[in-house]
């Protein structure tokens, strides 16, 4: 975010606003990896100030990859709504015993109210034209007052002490209506301890700088970081179906038919003749292998295989890179398939994606296992968690796709009205559970089936 600062003399400075590269909510390995890779590429190729971000917690598989390649975890960005930190003017404050003349000079330089703050950082009040005139009119006979005496008054006596405070991390939109109902123009911004961080104005709140975003591995608003409508969308890079995102200005929007978004990032790096660092190459390879199930998914293309070979050279070195990649792929998939210590609630929410088809809102989560035997005894627990999720998110139906990465088959556990499942072209295995032999891709196999069922 752009943050307004001042130098020691109160002159305004500007810091450069970063661009956050972020994947979808409930991020999988490809969402995290493509954010890391594309943020690196945009910095190296285009000189952009980018920050890799994630819109949720990393799962076990992603953590394995991050640790394996000693890659830093992207920062958590759960909401892109402008915060008060983006409009905070960090003006050097004055103490209550400072002469009013100093506040006069400070306000003339900054064109802002002069903040009066105790030595420990506790806000006292703001010196404004109105506060000064209010003080003088009530306490001094201005007909005979000497000007020198007036400007020697301690700031603490002539400031407005009833100024509302907002925290640096508060969303501006949560307080805008309240501010519009007041006649005030200046406000405190404080840190988590209630100490002085700066000031802001009503005008600042009306037009705050928007957080700049590049979305990777998704293009549907329902899957994007919260606050997308209040952010400035710069670019989209994805490999899923199209979902409408409205923008005020034209943007770069690229969706392509490959097995992973990491493939698209790798291709752009190769075209730019850039060599990714080992940790970047390793993470992009992890995202690619995860999304293609180590090339077993029907979403896999020759482009994915070519990018994987190129990334493996940079991640493992040229010697025996294919063998090392295959060994790593097995370990990576195993890391994401261990559900023994996971709760049912975690399994139905960790890789959940929300969709809309006309008036119908639904969610589909996916979990990978090495054997259905690890999860079948917990099916009642899973369906209870799905029911709770359906009610919590106000969905018409919700399903969990349970994929056996060894046998390349899946089960589907679902809750919702019967009419939403009665046309499924799969055999019923148990109450609310369907057998889906050969189905492993939510994007290419299951989602088109569900959408066709709803639209047919």
C-alpha positions as CSV (number, residue, x, y, z in Angstrom):
1,X,0.0,0.0,0.0
2,X,1.1,3.6,-0.5
3,X,1.8,5.2,2.9
4,X,2.2,8.9,3.3
5,X,5.3,9.9,5.3
6,X,7.0,13.1,6.3
7,X,10.7,14.0,6.8
8,X,12.0,15.7,9.9
9,X,10.7,19.1,8.7
10,X,7.2,17.8,8.0
11,X,7.5,17.7,4.2
12,X,5.4,15.0,2.6
13,X,7.1,11.9,1.1
14,X,5.6,9.0,-0.8
15,X,6.6,5.3,-0.7
16,X,6.0,3.2,-3.8
17,X,2.9,1.1,-3.9
18,X,3.6,-2.6,-4.3
19,X,1.5,-5.0,-6.4
20,X,0.4,-8.2,-4.6
21,X,0.4,-11.4,-6.7
22,X,-2.1,-13.7,-5.1
23,X,-3.9,-17.0,-5.8
24,X,-7.4,-18.1,-4.8
25,X,-8.8,-18.6,-1.3
26,X,-8.0,-21.9,0.3
27,X,-4.8,-22.0,-1.7
28,X,-3.4,-25.2,-3.1
29,X,0.3,-25.7,-4.1
30,X,-0.2,-24.3,-7.6
31,X,-1.8,-21.1,-6.3
32,X,1.0,-20.4,-3.9
33,X,3.8,-21.5,-6.3
34,X,2.5,-19.4,-9.2
35,X,2.2,-16.4,-6.9
36,X,5.8,-16.9,-5.9
37,X,7.0,-17.4,-9.5
38,X,5.0,-14.7,-11.1
39,X,6.0,-12.1,-8.5
40,X,9.6,-13.0,-9.2
41,X,9.1,-12.8,-13.0
42,X,7.4,-9.4,-12.9
43,X,10.2,-8.0,-10.8
44,X,13.0,-9.4,-13.0
45,X,11.4,-8.9,-16.4
46,X,9.4,-5.7,-15.9
47,X,11.0,-4.0,-12.9
48,X,7.6,-4.1,-11.0
49,X,7.5,-3.9,-7.3
50,X,5.7,-7.1,-6.6
51,X,5.0,-9.1,-3.4
52,X,4.0,-12.8,-3.5
53,X,0.9,-13.3,-1.3
54,X,-1.6,-16.0,-0.3
55,X,-5.3,-15.7,0.4
56,X,-5.3,-18.4,3.2
57,X,-3.3,-20.9,5.1
58,X,-0.8,-23.2,3.3
59,X,-1.7,-26.9,3.3
60,X,0.5,-29.8,4.3
61,X,1.7,-30.4,0.7
62,X,2.6,-26.8,0.1
63,X,4.4,-26.6,3.4
64,X,6.4,-29.7,2.3
65,X,7.4,-28.0,-0.9
66,X,8.3,-24.7,0.8
67,X,10.5,-26.4,3.3
68,X,12.1,-28.7,0.7
69,X,13.2,-25.8,-1.5
70,X,13.8,-23.4,1.5
71,X,11.4,-20.9,-0.1
72,X,9.9,-18.1,2.0
73,X,6.2,-18.4,2.7
74,X,4.2,-15.7,0.8
75,X,2.6,-13.0,3.1
76,X,-1.0,-13.6,4.1
77,X,-3.5,-11.3,2.4
78,X,-7.0,-12.2,3.4
79,X,-8.6,-8.8,2.5
80,X,-7.6,-6.3,-0.1
81,X,-9.8,-3.5,1.2
82,X,-7.9,-0.3,1.8
83,X,-6.8,0.1,5.5
84,X,-6.1,3.3,7.4
85,X,-2.3,2.5,7.2
86,X,-2.7,3.4,3.5
87,X,-3.8,7.0,4.2
88,X,-1.9,7.6,7.4
89,X,0.1,10.9,7.4
90,X,3.0,10.3,9.8
91,X,3.6,13.9,10.7
92,X,6.2,14.5,13.4
93,X,4.1,15.4,16.4
94,X,4.5,18.2,19.0
95,X,4.3,17.9,22.7
96,X,1.5,19.6,24.7
97,X,3.9,22.2,26.2
98,X,5.2,23.3,22.8
99,X,4.3,26.9,21.9
100,X,1.4,27.4,19.5
101,X,3.7,29.1,17.1
102,X,5.4,25.7,16.4
103,X,2.0,24.2,15.5
104,X,1.3,27.1,13.3
105,X,4.6,26.6,11.4
106,X,4.0,22.8,11.2
107,X,0.5,23.2,9.8
108,X,1.7,25.7,7.2
109,X,4.3,23.2,6.0
110,X,2.1,20.1,5.9
111,X,-1.3,21.7,5.1
112,X,-2.6,19.4,7.8
113,X,-3.7,19.6,11.5
114,X,-0.8,19.7,13.9
115,X,-0.8,16.5,16.1
116,X,-0.1,17.0,19.8
117,X,1.1,13.8,21.5
118,X,2.5,12.9,24.9
119,X,6.1,11.7,25.1
120,X,4.9,8.1,25.5
121,X,2.9,8.3,22.2
122,X,-0.5,8.9,23.7
123,X,-2.6,11.2,21.4
124,X,-3.7,14.5,23.1
125,X,-5.3,16.5,20.4
126,X,-5.1,18.2,17.1
127,X,-4.3,21.9,16.6
128,X,-6.6,23.2,13.9
129,X,-7.8,26.6,12.9
130,X,-11.1,25.9,14.5
131,X,-9.5,24.7,17.8
132,X,-7.3,27.8,18.0
133,X,-10.2,30.2,17.3
134,X,-12.3,28.4,19.8
135,X,-9.7,28.7,22.5
136,X,-9.0,32.3,21.9
137,X,-12.7,33.3,21.8
138,X,-13.4,31.7,25.1
139,X,-10.3,32.6,27.1
140,X,-8.7,35.8,25.8
141,X,-9.8,39.3,25.2
142,X,-8.7,39.5,21.6
143,X,-9.2,43.2,21.4
144,X,-6.2,43.8,23.7
145,X,-4.2,40.6,23.3
146,X,-0.6,40.9,22.1
147,X,0.1,38.6,19.1
148,X,3.3,37.3,20.7
149,X,1.3,36.3,23.8
150,X,-1.2,34.4,21.6
151,X,1.3,32.3,19.8
152,X,3.1,31.5,23.0
153,X,0.2,29.6,24.3
154,X,1.0,25.9,24.9
155,X,-0.4,23.7,22.1
156,X,-2.0,21.4,24.7
157,X,-4.3,24.2,25.7
158,X,-5.5,25.1,22.2
159,X,-6.0,21.7,20.6
160,X,-9.1,19.7,19.9
161,X,-9.0,16.8,22.4
162,X,-12.2,15.0,21.2
163,X,-10.8,13.6,18.0
164,X,-12.0,10.1,16.9
165,X,-9.3,7.4,16.6
166,X,-9.0,4.6,14.0
167,X,-6.5,1.7,14.1
168,X,-3.9,1.3,11.3
169,X,-5.4,-2.1,10.4
170,X,-9.1,-1.0,10.3
171,X,-10.8,-1.2,7.0
172,X,-11.7,2.3,5.8
173,X,-15.0,1.2,4.4
174,X,-16.1,0.0,7.8
175,X,-15.9,3.6,9.2
176,X,-16.6,5.8,6.1
177,X,-20.4,6.2,6.8
178,X,-19.7,7.2,10.4
179,X,-17.2,9.8,9.3
180,X,-19.6,11.2,6.7
181,X,-22.1,11.9,9.5
182,X,-19.7,14.1,11.4
183,X,-18.5,17.7,10.7
184,X,-14.9,16.8,11.3
185,X,-12.1,16.8,8.8
186,X,-9.2,15.4,10.8
187,X,-8.8,12.1,12.6
188,X,-6.2,10.1,14.6
189,X,-4.7,6.9,13.4
190,X,-3.2,4.8,16.1
191,X,-1.3,1.5,16.4
192,X,-2.4,-1.7,18.2
193,X,-1.5,-0.2,21.6
194,X,-3.5,3.0,21.0
195,X,-0.3,5.1,20.4
196,X,0.1,7.8,17.8
197,X,0.8,6.5,14.2
198,X,-0.4,9.5,12.3
199,X,-3.5,11.5,11.2
200,X,-5.8,11.3,8.2
201,X,-8.6,13.5,6.8
202,X,-12.1,13.0,5.5
203,X,-10.8,13.5,2.0
204,X,-8.3,10.8,2.5
205,X,-11.0,8.4,3.5
206,X,-13.2,9.2,0.5
207,X,-10.5,8.4,-2.1
208,X,-7.9,6.0,-0.5
209,X,-5.3,4.4,-2.7
210,X,-6.5,1.0,-3.9
211,X,-4.5,-2.1,-3.3
212,X,-3.0,-3.4,-6.6
213,X,-3.6,-7.0,-7.4
214,X,-2.4,-9.6,-9.9
215,X,-4.6,-12.7,-9.7
216,X,-3.1,-16.1,-10.5
217,X,-4.6,-19.6,-10.7
218,X,-8.2,-18.2,-10.6
219,X,-10.4,-15.6,-12.3
220,X,-13.8,-15.9,-10.4
221,X,-14.7,-13.2,-7.9
222,X,-16.1,-15.8,-5.4
223,X,-12.7,-17.5,-5.2
224,X,-10.7,-14.2,-5.0
225,X,-9.3,-12.5,-1.9
226,X,-11.9,-10.5,0.1
227,X,-12.2,-6.9,-0.8
228,X,-11.5,-7.4,-4.6
229,X,-14.2,-4.9,-5.5
230,X,-12.3,-2.2,-3.5
231,X,-8.9,-3.1,-5.1
232,X,-7.3,-2.2,-8.4
233,X,-7.0,-5.4,-10.5
234,X,-3.9,-5.2,-12.7
235,X,-3.7,-8.6,-14.4
236,X,-5.1,-12.2,-14.4
237,X,-3.1,-15.3,-15.3
238,X,-5.1,-18.5,-15.1
239,X,-5.9,-21.9,-16.5
240,X,-9.5,-22.4,-15.4
241,X,-12.9,-21.7,-16.8
242,X,-13.9,-18.1,-17.2
243,X,-15.8,-16.4,-14.4
244,X,-16.9,-12.8,-14.7
245,X,-14.7,-10.2,-13.0
246,X,-15.8,-6.6,-13.7
247,X,-13.1,-4.0,-14.1
248,X,-13.2,-0.2,-14.7
249,X,-10.2,-0.3,-17.0
250,X,-8.8,-2.8,-19.6
251,X,-6.4,-5.2,-18.0
252,X,-4.1,-8.0,-19.1
253,X,-6.2,-11.1,-18.9
254,X,-4.7,-14.5,-20.0
255,X,-6.4,-17.9,-19.5
256,X,-4.8,-20.9,-21.3
257,X,-5.5,-24.6,-21.5
258,X,-2.7,-26.2,-19.5
259,X,-2.5,-28.4,-16.4
260,X,-1.2,-25.7,-14.0
261,X,-0.8,-22.0,-13.7
262,X,2.9,-22.7,-12.8
263,X,3.3,-23.9,-16.4
264,X,2.2,-20.5,-17.7
265,X,4.7,-18.7,-15.4
266,X,7.5,-21.0,-16.5
267,X,6.8,-20.4,-20.1
268,X,6.9,-16.7,-19.7
269,X,10.3,-17.0,-17.9
270,X,11.7,-19.1,-20.7
271,X,10.5,-16.6,-23.3
272,X,12.1,-13.8,-21.4
273,X,15.4,-15.9,-21.2
274,X,15.4,-15.6,-17.4
275,X,16.8,-18.3,-15.1
276,X,14.7,-18.8,-12.0
277,X,16.5,-19.3,-8.7
278,X,16.4,-22.8,-7.3
279,X,13.7,-22.0,-4.8
280,X,11.5,-20.4,-7.5
281,X,12.0,-23.2,-10.0
282,X,11.3,-25.7,-7.3
283,X,8.1,-24.1,-6.2
284,X,6.9,-23.8,-9.8
285,X,7.7,-27.4,-10.4
286,X,5.8,-28.3,-7.2
287,X,2.7,-26.4,-8.4
288,X,2.9,-28.1,-11.8
289,X,3.3,-31.6,-10.4
290,X,0.6,-31.1,-7.8
291,X,-2.0,-29.8,-10.2
292,X,-1.3,-32.5,-12.9
293,X,-1.0,-35.3,-10.2
294,X,2.6,-35.9,-11.6
295,X,1.2,-36.0,-15.2
296,X,-1.6,-38.5,-14.4
297,X,-4.4,-36.0,-14.6
298,X,-6.3,-35.6,-17.9
299,X,-5.5,-31.9,-17.7
300,X,-1.8,-32.6,-18.4
301,X,-0.5,-31.2,-21.7
302,X,2.8,-31.5,-23.6
303,X,3.5,-27.9,-22.5
304,X,3.3,-29.0,-18.8
305,X,5.8,-31.8,-19.4
306,X,8.2,-29.5,-21.3
307,X,8.0,-26.9,-18.5
308,X,8.5,-29.5,-15.9
309,X,11.7,-30.7,-17.5
310,X,13.0,-27.2,-17.7
311,X,12.1,-26.4,-14.1
312,X,13.6,-29.7,-12.9
313,X,17.0,-28.7,-14.5
314,X,17.0,-25.5,-12.5
315,X,15.6,-27.0,-9.3
316,X,17.8,-30.2,-9.2
317,X,20.6,-29.5,-11.7
318,X,21.2,-31.1,-15.1
319,X,22.5,-34.4,-13.8
320,X,19.7,-37.0,-13.5
321,X,17.1,-34.3,-13.2
322,X,14.2,-36.5,-14.4
323,X,14.8,-39.2,-11.7
324,X,15.1,-36.6,-9.0
325,X,11.9,-35.0,-10.2
326,X,10.0,-38.3,-10.1
327,X,11.2,-39.0,-6.6
328,X,10.2,-35.6,-5.5
329,X,6.8,-35.9,-7.1
330,X,6.1,-39.1,-5.2
331,X,7.1,-37.4,-1.9
332,X,5.1,-34.3,-2.8
333,X,1.9,-36.1,-3.5
334,X,2.3,-38.3,-0.4
335,X,2.7,-35.2,1.7
336,X,-0.7,-34.0,0.5
337,X,-2.5,-37.4,0.8
338,X,-2.0,-38.0,4.5
339,X,-5.4,-37.4,6.1
340,X,-4.8,-39.4,9.3
341,X,-4.3,-36.2,11.4
342,X,-6.8,-34.0,9.6
343,X,-10.3,-33.2,10.9
344,X,-13.3,-33.6,8.7
345,X,-13.8,-29.8,8.8
346,X,-10.3,-29.2,7.5
347,X,-10.8,-31.7,4.7
348,X,-14.0,-30.1,3.4
349,X,-12.6,-26.5,3.7
350,X,-8.9,-26.7,2.9
351,X,-9.3,-26.9,-0.9
352,X,-12.8,-25.5,-1.3
353,X,-13.8,-23.6,-4.4
354,X,-17.2,-21.8,-4.7
355,X,-19.1,-21.6,-8.0
356,X,-22.4,-20.2,-9.3
357,X,-24.6,-21.4,-12.1
358,X,-27.6,-19.1,-12.5
359,X,-29.3,-18.8,-9.1
360,X,-27.5,-21.9,-7.8
361,X,-24.5,-21.4,-5.5
362,X,-22.4,-24.5,-4.7
363,X,-19.0,-25.5,-3.5
364,X,-16.7,-28.4,-4.4
365,X,-13.7,-29.3,-2.2
366,X,-11.1,-31.9,-3.0
367,X,-8.8,-34.1,-0.9
368,X,-6.2,-36.6,-2.0
369,X,-5.6,-39.9,-0.4
370,X,-3.5,-43.0,-1.1
371,X,-6.4,-45.3,-0.4
372,X,-10.1,-44.9,0.1
373,X,-9.7,-47.2,3.2
374,X,-8.2,-44.2,5.0
375,X,-11.4,-42.2,4.6
376,X,-14.4,-44.5,4.2
377,X,-14.8,-45.1,7.9
378,X,-15.1,-41.4,8.4
379,X,-17.8,-40.8,5.8
380,X,-20.5,-39.9,8.3
381,X,-18.2,-37.4,9.9
382,X,-17.3,-35.9,6.5
383,X,-21.0,-35.5,5.5
384,X,-21.7,-33.8,8.8
385,X,-18.9,-31.4,8.1
386,X,-20.2,-30.8,4.6
387,X,-23.7,-30.1,6.0
388,X,-22.3,-27.5,8.5
389,X,-20.3,-25.9,5.6
390,X,-23.4,-25.7,3.4
391,X,-25.3,-23.9,6.2
392,X,-22.4,-21.6,7.1
393,X,-21.9,-20.5,3.5
394,X,-25.6,-20.5,2.5
395,X,-24.9,-22.9,-0.4
396,X,-27.5,-24.9,-2.3
397,X,-25.2,-27.9,-2.2
398,X,-21.6,-28.8,-1.4
399,X,-19.5,-31.8,-2.3
400,X,-16.1,-33.3,-1.4
401,X,-14.2,-35.0,-4.2
402,X,-12.0,-37.7,-2.6
403,X,-9.2,-38.6,-5.1
404,X,-7.1,-41.8,-4.8
405,X,-3.8,-40.7,-6.3
406,X,-2.6,-44.3,-6.6
407,X,-5.6,-45.8,-8.4
408,X,-6.6,-42.6,-10.2
409,X,-10.2,-42.8,-9.1
410,X,-12.5,-40.6,-7.0
411,X,-15.5,-40.7,-4.7
412,X,-17.9,-37.9,-4.3
413,X,-19.6,-37.1,-1.0
414,X,-22.3,-34.5,-1.2
415,X,-25.1,-32.8,0.8
416,X,-28.0,-30.7,-0.4
417,X,-31.4,-31.3,-2.0
418,X,-31.7,-34.5,-3.9
419,X,-32.5,-32.7,-7.2
420,X,-29.0,-31.4,-7.3
421,X,-27.5,-34.9,-7.5
422,X,-30.1,-37.1,-9.1
423,X,-28.8,-36.5,-12.6
424,X,-25.2,-37.4,-11.8
425,X,-23.8,-40.0,-14.3
426,X,-22.1,-41.9,-11.5
427,X,-23.2,-45.0,-9.5
428,X,-24.3,-44.5,-5.9
429,X,-21.9,-46.2,-3.5
430,X,-23.7,-45.3,-0.3
431,X,-26.1,-42.6,1.0
432,X,-24.8,-39.3,-0.3
433,X,-21.7,-41.0,-1.8
434,X,-21.0,-41.7,-5.5
435,X,-18.3,-43.7,-7.2
436,X,-16.4,-41.9,-10.0
437,X,-13.9,-44.3,-11.6
438,X,-11.2,-42.5,-13.7
439,X,-12.2,-39.0,-12.5
440,X,-9.4,-37.1,-10.9
441,X,-9.7,-33.5,-12.1
442,X,-12.2,-31.2,-10.5
443,X,-11.6,-28.6,-13.2
444,X,-11.8,-30.7,-16.3
445,X,-14.0,-33.7,-15.3
446,X,-16.2,-33.0,-12.3
447,X,-17.1,-29.3,-12.7
448,X,-18.3,-29.6,-16.3
449,X,-20.5,-32.5,-15.3
450,X,-22.0,-30.5,-12.4
451,X,-22.5,-27.4,-14.5
452,X,-24.1,-29.5,-17.3
453,X,-26.4,-31.1,-14.7
454,X,-27.5,-27.7,-13.5
455,X,-28.0,-26.2,-16.9
456,X,-29.5,-29.2,-18.6
